[in-house]
Amino acid sequence: MKRLVLSVLVLTSLTGCFRMSVRSPAPRDGAPAGRMGASFVGGLTTSDVAAGECRHGLSRVDVYWPWWSPLVYAVTFGIVAPLRTEYVCAQGPEGVGGGEEVPASVPGL
């Protein structure tokens, strides 16, 4: 019985927090926006940030587990791990006016 309890404690201590941050030198344009996504089967697939509304790219991206994500991960035996993505669009160049056409930052499929 002691071995089982010790094994459970060791296995639960191996789970950790997940956070990824990417910063670019581009100035920010507006407030942070957020999305929910999921990582499946222990990270084999993951959510991506395709912010089509960011016409000049991204200034900052943060991907992390919400506080309740480890609970979902444990209940689903590691099959599903919810992720939260927050991003800020980059500010465009000063010379680009409202009338000029600027290509989208995310190409169409």
Backbone as XML, in Angstrom:
<?xml version="1.0"?>
<chain id="A" units="angstrom">
  <residue number="1" name="MET">
    <atom name="N" x="0.824" y="-1.194" z="0.000"/>
    <atom name="CA" x="0.000" y="0.000" z="0.000"/>
    <atom name="C" x="0.874" y="1.266" z="0.000"/>
  </residue>
  <residue number="2" name="LYS">
    <atom name="N" x="1.976" y="1.211" z="0.756"/>
    <atom name="CA" x="2.866" y="2.374" z="0.797"/>
    <atom name="C" x="3.467" y="2.637" z="-0.582"/>
  </residue>
  <residue number="3" name="ARG">
    <atom name="N" x="3.778" y="1.565" z="-1.281"/>
    <atom name="CA" x="4.362" y="1.705" z="-2.612"/>
    <atom name="C" x="3.365" y="2.353" z="-3.579"/>
  </residue>
  <residue number="4" name="LEU">
    <atom name="N" x="2.090" y="1.987" z="-3.482"/>
    <atom name="CA" x="1.059" y="2.569" z="-4.337"/>
    <atom name="C" x="0.895" y="4.061" z="-4.058"/>
  </residue>
  <residue number="5" name="VAL">
    <atom name="N" x="0.839" y="4.430" z="-2.791"/>
    <atom name="CA" x="0.689" y="5.838" z="-2.423"/>
    <atom name="C" x="1.904" y="6.639" z="-2.891"/>
  </residue>
  <residue number="6" name="LEU">
    <atom name="N" x="3.086" y="6.076" z="-2.693"/>
    <atom name="CA" x="4.295" y="6.751" z="-3.141"/>
    <atom name="C" x="4.319" y="6.905" z="-4.656"/>
  </residue>
  <residue number="7" name="SER">
    <atom name="N" x="3.882" y="5.883" z="-5.379"/>
    <atom name="CA" x="3.833" y="5.953" z="-6.847"/>
    <atom name="C" x="2.868" y="7.029" z="-7.317"/>
  </residue>
  <residue number="8" name="VAL">
    <atom name="N" x="1.713" y="7.124" z="-6.696"/>
    <atom name="CA" x="0.729" y="8.147" z="-7.062"/>
    <atom name="C" x="1.285" y="9.534" z="-6.789"/>
  </residue>
  <residue number="9" name="LEU">
    <atom name="N" x="1.945" y="9.721" z="-5.659"/>
    <atom name="CA" x="2.523" y="11.026" z="-5.339"/>
    <atom name="C" x="3.622" y="11.410" z="-6.325"/>
  </residue>
  <residue number="10" name="VAL">
    <atom name="N" x="4.440" y="10.457" z="-6.702"/>
    <atom name="CA" x="5.502" y="10.747" z="-7.665"/>
    <atom name="C" x="4.909" y="11.096" z="-9.024"/>
  </residue>
  <residue number="11" name="LEU">
    <atom name="N" x="3.913" y="10.339" z="-9.469"/>
    <atom name="CA" x="3.307" y="10.617" z="-10.769"/>
    <atom name="C" x="2.607" y="11.967" z="-10.806"/>
  </residue>
  <residue number="12" name="THR">
    <atom name="N" x="1.927" y="12.348" z="-9.741"/>
    <atom name="CA" x="1.255" y="13.649" z="-9.727"/>
    <atom name="C" x="2.247" y="14.788" z="-9.625"/>
  </residue>
  <residue number="13" name="SER">
    <atom name="N" x="3.410" y="14.539" z="-9.051"/>
    <atom name="CA" x="4.406" y="15.605" z="-8.960"/>
    <atom name="C" x="5.132" y="15.822" z="-10.283"/>
  </residue>
  <residue number="14" name="LEU">
    <atom name="N" x="5.031" y="14.887" z="-11.217"/>
    <atom name="CA" x="5.706" y="15.029" z="-12.503"/>
    <atom name="C" x="4.975" y="15.970" z="-13.452"/>
  </residue>
  <residue number="15" name="THR">
    <atom name="N" x="3.696" y="16.223" z="-13.194"/>
    <atom name="CA" x="2.980" y="17.176" z="-14.040"/>
    <atom name="C" x="3.463" y="18.571" z="-13.686"/>
  </residue>
  <residue number="16" name="GLY">
    <atom name="N" x="3.492" y="19.443" z="-14.638"/>
    <atom name="CA" x="3.991" y="20.791" z="-14.382"/>
    <atom name="C" x="3.181" y="21.820" z="-15.124"/>
  </residue>
  <residue number="17" name="CYS">
    <atom name="N" x="3.538" y="23.031" z="-14.912"/>
    <atom name="CA" x="2.887" y="24.134" z="-15.607"/>
    <atom name="C" x="3.478" y="24.264" z="-17.001"/>
  </residue>
  <residue number="18" name="PHE">
    <atom name="N" x="2.682" y="24.762" z="-17.890"/>
    <atom name="CA" x="3.141" y="24.994" z="-19.256"/>
    <atom name="C" x="2.931" y="26.460" z="-19.565"/>
  </residue>
  <residue number="19" name="ARG">
    <atom name="N" x="3.958" y="27.103" z="-20.044"/>
    <atom name="CA" x="3.845" y="28.487" z="-20.484"/>
    <atom name="C" x="4.879" y="28.735" z="-21.569"/>
  </residue>
  <residue number="20" name="MET">
    <atom name="N" x="4.439" y="29.403" z="-22.615"/>
    <atom name="CA" x="5.333" y="29.790" z="-23.696"/>
    <atom name="C" x="5.059" y="31.254" z="-24.018"/>
  </residue>
  <residue number="21" name="SER">
    <atom name="N" x="6.094" y="32.041" z="-24.097"/>
    <atom name="CA" x="5.954" y="33.461" z="-24.417"/>
    <atom name="C" x="6.865" y="33.802" z="-25.589"/>
  </residue>
  <residue number="22" name="VAL">
    <atom name="N" x="6.315" y="34.553" z="-26.520"/>
    <atom name="CA" x="7.082" y="35.036" z="-27.669"/>
    <atom name="C" x="6.873" y="36.539" z="-27.734"/>
  </residue>
  <residue number="23" name="ARG">
    <atom name="N" x="7.962" y="37.279" z="-27.773"/>
    <atom name="CA" x="7.902" y="38.733" z="-27.861"/>
    <atom name="C" x="8.654" y="39.181" z="-29.108"/>
  </residue>
  <residue number="24" name="SER">
    <atom name="N" x="8.108" y="40.153" z="-29.798"/>
    <atom name="CA" x="8.806" y="40.733" z="-30.949"/>
    <atom name="C" x="9.073" y="42.202" z="-30.630"/>
  </residue>
  <residue number="25" name="PRO">
    <atom name="N" x="10.005" y="42.820" z="-31.334"/>
    <atom name="CA" x="10.287" y="44.233" z="-31.075"/>
    <atom name="C" x="9.228" y="45.186" z="-31.649"/>
  </residue>
  <residue number="26" name="ALA">
    <atom name="N" x="8.243" y="44.653" z="-32.345"/>
    <atom name="CA" x="7.203" y="45.495" z="-32.942"/>
    <atom name="C" x="6.346" y="46.132" z="-31.847"/>
  </residue>
  <residue number="27" name="PRO">
    <atom name="N" x="5.978" y="47.403" z="-32.004"/>
    <atom name="CA" x="5.122" y="48.053" z="-31.010"/>
    <atom name="C" x="3.718" y="47.443" z="-31.019"/>
  </residue>
  <residue number="28" name="ARG">
    <atom name="N" x="3.097" y="47.474" z="-29.882"/>
    <atom name="CA" x="1.756" y="46.890" z="-29.739"/>
    <atom name="C" x="0.694" y="47.807" z="-30.325"/>
  </residue>
  <residue number="29" name="ASP">
    <atom name="N" x="-0.364" y="47.175" z="-30.811"/>
    <atom name="CA" x="-1.481" y="47.926" z="-31.371"/>
    <atom name="C" x="-2.769" y="47.400" z="-30.746"/>
  </residue>
  <residue number="30" name="GLY">
    <atom name="N" x="-3.188" y="48.018" z="-29.672"/>
    <atom name="CA" x="-4.442" y="47.618" z="-29.040"/>
    <atom name="C" x="-4.254" y="46.723" z="-27.830"/>
  </residue>
  <residue number="31" name="ALA">
    <atom name="N" x="-5.397" y="46.265" z="-27.337"/>
    <atom name="CA" x="-5.431" y="45.432" z="-26.130"/>
    <atom name="C" x="-5.214" y="43.958" z="-26.489"/>
  </residue>
  <residue number="32" name="PRO">
    <atom name="N" x="-4.797" y="43.155" z="-25.518"/>
    <atom name="CA" x="-4.618" y="41.722" z="-25.777"/>
    <atom name="C" x="-5.951" y="41.035" z="-26.099"/>
  </residue>
  <residue number="33" name="ALA">
    <atom name="N" x="-5.894" y="40.105" z="-27.013"/>
    <atom name="CA" x="-7.044" y="39.266" z="-27.349"/>
    <atom name="C" x="-6.706" y="37.848" z="-26.905"/>
  </residue>
  <residue number="34" name="GLY">
    <atom name="N" x="-7.723" y="37.036" z="-26.660"/>
    <atom name="CA" x="-7.466" y="35.688" z="-26.176"/>
    <atom name="C" x="-8.326" y="34.646" z="-26.861"/>
  </residue>
  <residue number="35" name="ARG">
    <atom name="N" x="-7.816" y="33.424" z="-26.856"/>
    <atom name="CA" x="-8.539" y="32.277" z="-27.413"/>
    <atom name="C" x="-8.264" y="31.058" z="-26.557"/>
  </residue>
  <residue number="36" name="MET">
    <atom name="N" x="-9.202" y="30.148" z="-26.589"/>
    <atom name="CA" x="-9.011" y="28.852" z="-25.940"/>
    <atom name="C" x="-8.703" y="27.822" z="-27.008"/>
  </residue>
  <residue number="37" name="GLY">
    <atom name="N" x="-7.891" y="26.869" z="-26.666"/>
    <atom name="CA" x="-7.552" y="25.784" z="-27.569"/>
    <atom name="C" x="-7.269" y="24.546" z="-26.737"/>
  </residue>
  <residue number="38" name="ALA">
    <atom name="N" x="-6.768" y="23.515" z="-27.371"/>
    <atom name="CA" x="-6.456" y="22.288" z="-26.650"/>
    <atom name="C" x="-5.278" y="21.585" z="-27.295"/>
  </residue>
  <residue number="39" name="SER">
    <atom name="N" x="-4.541" y="20.913" z="-26.460"/>
    <atom name="CA" x="-3.469" y="20.037" z="-26.906"/>
    <atom name="C" x="-3.976" y="18.612" z="-26.699"/>
  </residue>
  <residue number="40" name="PHE">
    <atom name="N" x="-3.804" y="17.779" z="-27.699"/>
    <atom name="CA" x="-4.338" y="16.421" z="-27.616"/>
    <atom name="C" x="-3.219" y="15.387" z="-27.547"/>
  </residue>
  <residue number="41" name="VAL">
    <atom name="N" x="-3.485" y="14.298" z="-26.890"/>
    <atom name="CA" x="-2.625" y="13.121" z="-26.792"/>
    <atom name="C" x="-1.211" y="13.519" z="-26.356"/>
  </residue>
  <residue number="42" name="GLY">
    <atom name="N" x="-1.119" y="14.113" z="-25.193"/>
    <atom name="CA" x="0.177" y="14.434" z="-24.619"/>
    <atom name="C" x="1.008" y="15.414" z="-25.413"/>
  </residue>
  <residue number="43" name="GLY">
    <atom name="N" x="0.378" y="16.292" z="-26.179"/>
    <atom name="CA" x="1.113" y="17.306" z="-26.926"/>
    <atom name="C" x="1.438" y="16.939" z="-28.356"/>
  </residue>
  <residue number="44" name="LEU">
    <atom name="N" x="0.924" y="15.814" z="-28.847"/>
    <atom name="CA" x="1.186" y="15.449" z="-30.242"/>
    <atom name="C" x="0.551" y="16.440" z="-31.207"/>
  </residue>
  <residue number="45" name="THR">
    <atom name="N" x="-0.601" y="16.967" z="-30.845"/>
    <atom name="CA" x="-1.228" y="18.037" z="-31.620"/>
    <atom name="C" x="-1.484" y="19.193" z="-30.673"/>
  </residue>
  <residue number="46" name="THR">
    <atom name="N" x="-1.483" y="20.382" z="-31.198"/>
    <atom name="CA" x="-1.674" y="21.547" z="-30.342"/>
    <atom name="C" x="-2.451" y="22.618" z="-31.098"/>
  </residue>
  <residue number="47" name="SER">
    <atom name="N" x="-2.895" y="23.615" z="-30.374"/>
    <atom name="CA" x="-3.615" y="24.713" z="-31.011"/>
    <atom name="C" x="-2.604" y="25.694" z="-31.593"/>
  </residue>
  <residue number="48" name="ASP">
    <atom name="N" x="-3.031" y="26.449" z="-32.577"/>
    <atom name="CA" x="-2.140" y="27.428" z="-33.183"/>
    <atom name="C" x="-2.793" y="28.805" z="-33.143"/>
  </residue>
  <residue number="49" name="VAL">
    <atom name="N" x="-1.988" y="29.816" z="-33.292"/>
    <atom name="CA" x="-2.494" y="31.181" z="-33.319"/>
    <atom name="C" x="-2.455" y="31.650" z="-34.765"/>
  </residue>
  <residue number="50" name="ALA">
    <atom name="N" x="-3.614" y="31.787" z="-35.355"/>
    <atom name="CA" x="-3.740" y="32.322" z="-36.707"/>
    <atom name="C" x="-4.650" y="33.540" z="-36.597"/>
  </residue>
  <residue number="51" name="ALA">
    <atom name="N" x="-4.065" y="34.644" z="-36.202"/>
    <atom name="CA" x="-4.840" y="35.860" z="-35.957"/>
    <atom name="C" x="-4.955" y="36.646" z="-37.251"/>
  </residue>
  <residue number="52" name="GLY">
    <atom name="N" x="-5.977" y="36.338" z="-38.019"/>
    <atom name="CA" x="-6.191" y="37.009" z="-39.298"/>
    <atom name="C" x="-6.475" y="38.488" z="-39.172"/>
  </residue>
  <residue number="53" name="GLU">
    <atom name="N" x="-6.966" y="38.905" z="-38.011"/>
    <atom name="CA" x="-7.258" y="40.326" z="-37.819"/>
    <atom name="C" x="-5.984" y="41.142" z="-37.584"/>
  </residue>
  <residue number="54" name="CYS">
    <atom name="N" x="-4.862" y="40.488" z="-37.336"/>
    <atom name="CA" x="-3.582" y="41.187" z="-37.143"/>
    <atom name="C" x="-2.909" y="41.358" z="-38.509"/>
  </residue>
  <residue number="55" name="ARG">
    <atom name="N" x="-3.189" y="42.457" z="-39.150"/>
    <atom name="CA" x="-2.721" y="42.675" z="-40.517"/>
    <atom name="C" x="-1.215" y="42.894" z="-40.611"/>
  </residue>
  <residue number="56" name="HIS">
    <atom name="N" x="-0.572" y="43.248" z="-39.504"/>
    <atom name="CA" x="0.868" y="43.518" z="-39.525"/>
    <atom name="C" x="1.643" y="42.533" z="-38.651"/>
  </residue>
  <residue number="57" name="GLY">
    <atom name="N" x="1.048" y="41.413" z="-38.354"/>
    <atom name="CA" x="1.729" y="40.401" z="-37.543"/>
    <atom name="C" x="1.408" y="40.520" z="-36.067"/>
  </residue>
  <residue number="58" name="LEU">
    <atom name="N" x="2.156" y="39.794" z="-35.272"/>
    <atom name="CA" x="1.923" y="39.740" z="-33.838"/>
    <atom name="C" x="3.068" y="40.402" z="-33.092"/>
  </residue>
  <residue number="59" name="SER">
    <atom name="N" x="2.731" y="41.126" z="-32.045"/>
    <atom name="CA" x="3.740" y="41.757" z="-31.206"/>
    <atom name="C" x="4.085" y="40.873" z="-30.021"/>
  </residue>
  <residue number="60" name="ARG">
    <atom name="N" x="3.093" y="40.166" z="-29.495"/>
    <atom name="CA" x="3.312" y="39.334" z="-28.314"/>
    <atom name="C" x="2.352" y="38.162" z="-28.352"/>
  </residue>
  <residue number="61" name="VAL">
    <atom name="N" x="2.838" y="36.984" z="-27.959"/>
    <atom name="CA" x="1.992" y="35.796" z="-27.863"/>
    <atom name="C" x="2.344" y="35.069" z="-26.569"/>
  </residue>
  <residue number="62" name="ASP">
    <atom name="N" x="1.338" y="34.742" z="-25.777"/>
    <atom name="CA" x="1.503" y="33.943" z="-24.556"/>
    <atom name="C" x="0.571" y="32.750" z="-24.648"/>
  </residue>
  <residue number="63" name="VAL">
    <atom name="N" x="1.114" y="31.554" z="-24.467"/>
    <atom name="CA" x="0.316" y="30.328" z="-24.444"/>
    <atom name="C" x="0.569" y="29.661" z="-23.101"/>
  </residue>
  <residue number="64" name="TYR">
    <atom name="N" x="-0.495" y="29.336" z="-22.385"/>
    <atom name="CA" x="-0.336" y="28.741" z="-21.062"/>
    <atom name="C" x="-1.537" y="27.880" z="-20.697"/>
  </residue>
  <residue number="65" name="TRP">
    <atom name="N" x="-1.345" y="27.079" z="-19.665"/>
    <atom name="CA" x="-2.438" y="26.283" z="-19.101"/>
    <atom name="C" x="-3.223" y="27.163" z="-18.137"/>
  </residue>
  <residue number="66" name="PRO">
    <atom name="N" x="-4.549" y="27.218" z="-18.266"/>
    <atom name="CA" x="-5.341" y="27.881" z="-17.225"/>
    <atom name="C" x="-5.226" y="27.087" z="-15.920"/>
  </residue>
  <residue number="67" name="TRP">
    <atom name="N" x="-5.675" y="27.674" z="-14.830"/>
    <atom name="CA" x="-5.535" y="27.022" z="-13.530"/>
    <atom name="C" x="-6.262" y="25.684" z="-13.473"/>
  </residue>
  <residue number="68" name="TRP">
    <atom name="N" x="-7.322" y="25.532" z="-14.229"/>
    <atom name="CA" x="-8.125" y="24.307" z="-14.180"/>
    <atom name="C" x="-7.674" y="23.260" z="-15.198"/>
  </residue>
  <residue number="69" name="SER">
    <atom name="N" x="-6.715" y="23.586" z="-16.034"/>
    <atom name="CA" x="-6.265" y="22.665" z="-17.072"/>
    <atom name="C" x="-5.662" y="21.363" z="-16.529"/>
  </residue>
  <residue number="70" name="PRO">
    <atom name="N" x="-4.850" y="21.388" z="-15.463"/>
    <atom name="CA" x="-4.344" y="20.113" z="-14.941"/>
    <atom name="C" x="-5.440" y="19.156" z="-14.483"/>
  </residue>
  <residue number="71" name="LEU">
    <atom name="N" x="-6.573" y="19.702" z="-14.032"/>
    <atom name="CA" x="-7.689" y="18.835" z="-13.629"/>
    <atom name="C" x="-8.267" y="18.098" z="-14.834"/>
  </residue>
  <residue number="72" name="VAL">
    <atom name="N" x="-8.474" y="18.831" z="-15.932"/>
    <atom name="CA" x="-8.989" y="18.201" z="-17.154"/>
    <atom name="C" x="-7.977" y="17.189" z="-17.678"/>
  </residue>
  <residue number="73" name="TYR">
    <atom name="N" x="-6.701" y="17.553" z="-17.629"/>
    <atom name="CA" x="-5.633" y="16.666" z="-18.083"/>
    <atom name="C" x="-5.629" y="15.360" z="-17.285"/>
  </residue>
  <residue number="74" name="ALA">
    <atom name="N" x="-5.813" y="15.457" z="-15.982"/>
    <atom name="CA" x="-5.819" y="14.259" z="-15.137"/>
    <atom name="C" x="-7.062" y="13.410" z="-15.380"/>
  </residue>
  <residue number="75" name="VAL">
    <atom name="N" x="-8.220" y="14.043" z="-15.516"/>
    <atom name="CA" x="-9.470" y="13.301" z="-15.714"/>
    <atom name="C" x="-9.470" y="12.575" z="-17.052"/>
  </residue>
  <residue number="76" name="THR">
    <atom name="N" x="-8.860" y="13.169" z="-18.066"/>
    <atom name="CA" x="-8.835" y="12.544" z="-19.393"/>
    <atom name="C" x="-7.580" y="11.694" z="-19.613"/>
  </residue>
  <residue number="77" name="PHE">
    <atom name="N" x="-6.806" y="11.478" z="-18.551"/>
    <atom name="CA" x="-5.590" y="10.654" z="-18.607"/>
    <atom name="C" x="-4.595" y="11.169" z="-19.651"/>
  </residue>
  <residue number="78" name="GLY">
    <atom name="N" x="-4.477" y="12.487" z="-19.763"/>
    <atom name="CA" x="-3.501" y="13.092" z="-20.654"/>
    <atom name="C" x="-3.915" y="13.193" z="-22.107"/>
  </residue>
  <residue number="79" name="ILE">
    <atom name="N" x="-5.164" y="12.880" z="-22.398"/>
    <atom name="CA" x="-5.619" y="12.949" z="-23.789"/>
    <atom name="C" x="-5.909" y="14.391" z="-24.198"/>
  </residue>
  <residue number="80" name="VAL">
    <atom name="N" x="-6.489" y="15.181" z="-23.299"/>
    <atom name="CA" x="-6.847" y="16.568" z="-23.597"/>
    <atom name="C" x="-6.223" y="17.483" z="-22.555"/>
  </residue>
  <residue number="81" name="ALA">
    <atom name="N" x="-5.583" y="18.538" z="-23.013"/>
    <atom name="CA" x="-5.043" y="19.573" z="-22.128"/>
    <atom name="C" x="-5.464" y="20.937" z="-22.672"/>
  </residue>
  <residue number="82" name="PRO">
    <atom name="N" x="-6.400" y="21.610" z="-22.015"/>
    <atom name="CA" x="-6.825" y="22.931" z="-22.484"/>
    <atom name="C" x="-5.686" y="23.949" z="-22.404"/>
  </residue>
  <residue number="83" name="LEU">
    <atom name="N" x="-5.615" y="24.822" z="-23.396"/>
    <atom name="CA" x="-4.612" y="25.873" z="-23.456"/>
    <atom name="C" x="-5.299" y="27.221" z="-23.648"/>
  </residue>
  <residue number="84" name="ARG">
    <atom name="N" x="-4.719" y="28.241" z="-23.095"/>
    <atom name="CA" x="-5.204" y="29.611" z="-23.283"/>
    <atom name="C" x="-4.124" y="30.371" z="-24.054"/>
  </residue>
  <residue number="85" name="THR">
    <atom name="N" x="-4.522" y="31.054" z="-25.114"/>
    <atom name="CA" x="-3.597" y="31.840" z="-25.924"/>
    <atom name="C" x="-4.012" y="33.299" z="-25.857"/>
  </residue>
  <residue number="86" name="GLU">
    <atom name="N" x="-3.082" y="34.156" z="-25.483"/>
    <atom name="CA" x="-3.310" y="35.599" z="-25.505"/>
    <atom name="C" x="-2.301" y="36.214" z="-26.463"/>
  </residue>
  <residue number="87" name="TYR">
    <atom name="N" x="-2.757" y="37.135" z="-27.283"/>
    <atom name="CA" x="-1.871" y="37.762" z="-28.254"/>
    <atom name="C" x="-2.221" y="39.236" z="-28.422"/>
  </residue>
  <residue number="88" name="VAL">
    <atom name="N" x="-1.230" y="39.987" z="-28.880"/>
    <atom name="CA" x="-1.412" y="41.403" z="-29.173"/>
    <atom name="C" x="-0.923" y="41.635" z="-30.599"/>
  </residue>
  <residue number="89" name="CYS">
    <atom name="N" x="-1.724" y="42.300" z="-31.386"/>
    <atom name="CA" x="-1.341" y="42.605" z="-32.766"/>
    <atom name="C" x="-0.225" y="43.644" z="-32.787"/>
  </residue>
  <residue number="90" name="ALA">
    <atom name="N" x="0.582" y="43.586" z="-33.832"/>
    <atom name="CA" x="1.657" y="44.562" z="-34.013"/>
    <atom name="C" x="1.120" y="45.794" z="-34.724"/>
  </residue>
  <residue number="91" name="GLN">
    <atom name="N" x="1.693" y="46.908" z="-34.373"/>
    <atom name="CA" x="1.314" y="48.167" z="-35.004"/>
    <atom name="C" x="1.940" y="48.241" z="-36.390"/>
  </residue>
  <residue number="92" name="GLY">
    <atom name="N" x="1.186" y="48.761" z="-37.337"/>
    <atom name="CA" x="1.682" y="48.880" z="-38.702"/>
    <atom name="C" x="2.668" y="50.017" z="-38.852"/>
  </residue>
  <residue number="93" name="PRO">
    <atom name="N" x="3.350" y="50.055" z="-39.988"/>
    <atom name="CA" x="4.283" y="51.160" z="-40.240"/>
    <atom name="C" x="3.534" y="52.486" z="-40.298"/>
  </residue>
  <residue number="94" name="GLU">
    <atom name="N" x="4.212" y="53.542" z="-39.941"/>
    <atom name="CA" x="3.588" y="54.874" z="-39.901"/>
    <atom name="C" x="3.145" y="55.354" z="-41.279"/>
  </residue>
  <residue number="95" name="GLY">
    <atom name="N" x="3.828" y="54.932" z="-42.339"/>
    <atom name="CA" x="3.534" y="55.409" z="-43.679"/>
    <atom name="C" x="2.300" y="54.766" z="-44.299"/>
  </residue>
  <residue number="96" name="VAL">
    <atom name="N" x="1.772" y="53.708" z="-43.705"/>
    <atom name="CA" x="0.639" y="52.997" z="-44.288"/>
    <atom name="C" x="-0.636" y="53.691" z="-43.846"/>
  </residue>
  <residue number="97" name="GLY">
    <atom name="N" x="-1.364" y="54.224" z="-44.796"/>
    <atom name="CA" x="-2.612" y="54.903" z="-44.482"/>
    <atom name="C" x="-3.781" y="53.946" z="-44.518"/>
  </residue>
  <residue number="98" name="GLY">
    <atom name="N" x="-4.942" y="54.463" z="-44.192"/>
    <atom name="CA" x="-6.131" y="53.621" z="-44.173"/>
    <atom name="C" x="-6.582" y="53.214" z="-45.567"/>
  </residue>
  <residue number="99" name="GLY">
    <atom name="N" x="-6.213" y="53.980" z="-46.605"/>
    <atom name="CA" x="-6.672" y="53.683" z="-47.944"/>
    <atom name="C" x="-5.826" y="52.656" z="-48.678"/>
  </residue>
  <residue number="100" name="GLU">
    <atom name="N" x="-4.596" y="52.446" z="-48.250"/>
    <atom name="CA" x="-3.725" y="51.503" z="-48.946"/>
    <atom name="C" x="-4.081" y="50.066" z="-48.589"/>
  </residue>
  <residue number="101" name="GLU">
    <atom name="N" x="-3.909" y="49.199" z="-49.553"/>
    <atom name="CA" x="-4.176" y="47.780" z="-49.323"/>
    <atom name="C" x="-2.937" y="47.122" z="-48.739"/>
  </residue>
  <residue number="102" name="VAL">
    <atom name="N" x="-3.101" y="46.488" z="-47.591"/>
    <atom name="CA" x="-2.008" y="45.792" z="-46.930"/>
    <atom name="C" x="-2.326" y="44.305" z="-46.962"/>
  </residue>
  <residue number="103" name="PRO">
    <atom name="N" x="-1.395" y="43.467" z="-47.415"/>
    <atom name="CA" x="-1.704" y="42.024" z="-47.455"/>
    <atom name="C" x="-1.927" y="41.457" z="-46.072"/>
  </residue>
  <residue number="104" name="ALA">
    <atom name="N" x="-2.736" y="40.418" z="-46.001"/>
    <atom name="CA" x="-3.028" y="39.764" z="-44.725"/>
    <atom name="C" x="-1.764" y="39.118" z="-44.172"/>
  </residue>
  <residue number="105" name="SER">
    <atom name="N" x="-1.653" y="39.078" z="-42.823"/>
    <atom name="CA" x="-0.475" y="38.492" z="-42.207"/>
    <atom name="C" x="-0.526" y="36.966" z="-42.221"/>
  </residue>
  <residue number="106" name="VAL">
    <atom name="N" x="-1.711" y="36.419" z="-42.395"/>
    <atom name="CA" x="-1.874" y="34.963" z="-42.439"/>
    <atom name="C" x="-2.355" y="34.597" z="-43.824"/>
  </residue>
  <residue number="107" name="PRO">
    <atom name="N" x="-1.547" y="33.895" z="-44.610"/>
    <atom name="CA" x="-1.980" y="33.550" z="-45.973"/>
    <atom name="C" x="-3.140" y="32.559" z="-45.937"/>
  </residue>
  <residue number="108" name="GLY">
    <atom name="N" x="-3.977" y="32.638" z="-46.929"/>
    <atom name="CA" x="-5.083" y="31.705" z="-47.040"/>
    <atom name="C" x="-4.626" y="30.305" z="-47.369"/>
  </residue>
  <residue number="109" name="LEU">
    <atom name="N" x="-5.422" y="29.326" z="-47.025"/>
    <atom name="CA" x="-5.034" y="27.939" z="-47.297"/>
    <atom name="C" x="-5.326" y="27.552" z="-48.710"/>
  </residue>
</chain>
